[in-house]
Structure formats: structure tokens, C-alpha cells
């Protein structure tokens, strides 16, 4: 199986996603979540959001093809 299409891989996130976070993106996310955001906080939060997306993209690069979850759900457990 190609690592590009391995289970659990994100097909959307990438390291470039952090670079695509703009002040407008930050304003939109804040508005969608109903968080009041001053213009002076936009730059700081834009950098923080980009940093978080870059960290997540780094985790997506890890090959977890043969790794089972630590906890598995069993509906028959009582």
C-alpha cells in the first residue's frame, strides 16, 4: 500500500497549510466560533494557528500503517 494512501493519513493537511493561514482565515475562524477578536490579536493568533497546523502536518508524516490503536471499542463489553 502506498504511504500516500495509508489509513489514517490526512489528504488535506500539509506543511504548506501553515503558510496558507492568513489574517482573513483567522478572522473567519473566530467569527465562526463566536469569539470576539480584536485586530491587535489577529497577527498573533494567525501565527499560532499556522504553527498548530504545521505541527499537525508533521504528525501526519508518521507512518502508522502497522500500528493498532491503544484502545479498541468493544460494543459487547458489559
C-alpha positions in Angstrom: 0.0 0.0 0.0 1.3 3.4 -0.9 2.1 5.6 2.1 0.3 8.3 0.3 -3.0 6.5 0.8 -2.3 4.8 4.1 -5.2 4.6 6.5 -5.4 7.5 8.9 -3.5 9.8 6.6 -4.9 13.2 6.0 -5.4 14.0 2.4 -5.9 17.7 3.2 -3.3 18.9 5.7 0.2 19.5 4.7 3.1 21.6 5.8 2.0 24.2 3.2 -1.3 24.6 5.1 0.5 26.6 7.8 1.7 29.0 5.2 -1.8 29.5 3.8 -3.2 30.8 7.1 -4.0 34.4 6.6 -5.4 37.1 8.8 -8.7 36.7 6.9 -8.7 33.0 7.8 -8.1 33.8 11.4 -10.9 36.4 11.4 -13.3 33.8 9.8 -12.5 31.1 12.3 -13.0 33.5 15.2 -16.3 34.6 13.7 -17.5 31.0 13.1 -16.8 30.1 16.7 -18.3 33.3 18.0 -15.1 34.5 19.6 -14.6 38.3 19.6 -11.2 39.1 18.2 -9.5 42.5 18.3 -7.4 43.5 15.3 -4.3 43.6 17.5 -4.7 39.9 18.3 -5.2 38.8 14.7 -1.5 38.7 13.8 -0.6 36.7 17.0 -3.4 34.2 16.5 -2.7 33.9 12.8 0.9 32.8 13.7 -0.4 30.5 16.4 -2.9 28.8 14.1 -0.2 28.4 11.4 2.1 26.8 13.9 -0.5 24.4 15.1 -1.3 23.3 11.6 2.4 22.8 10.8 2.7 20.6 13.9 -0.3 18.5 12.9 1.2 18.2 9.4 4.3 16.8 11.0 2.3 14.2 12.8 0.6 13.2 9.5 4.1 12.4 8.1 4.5 9.5 10.6 3.7 6.1 9.0 1.2 4.4 11.3 0.2 1.7 8.8 1.0 -1.2 11.2 0.1 0.5 14.4 -3.1 -0.5 16.2 -5.0 1.9 18.4 -4.1 1.7 22.1 -7.8 1.4 22.9 -10.3 -0.5 20.9 -14.0 -0.2 21.3 -15.9 -3.4 22.0 -19.7 -2.9 21.9 -20.3 -6.4 23.5 -18.4 -5.4 26.7 -20.7 -5.1 29.8 
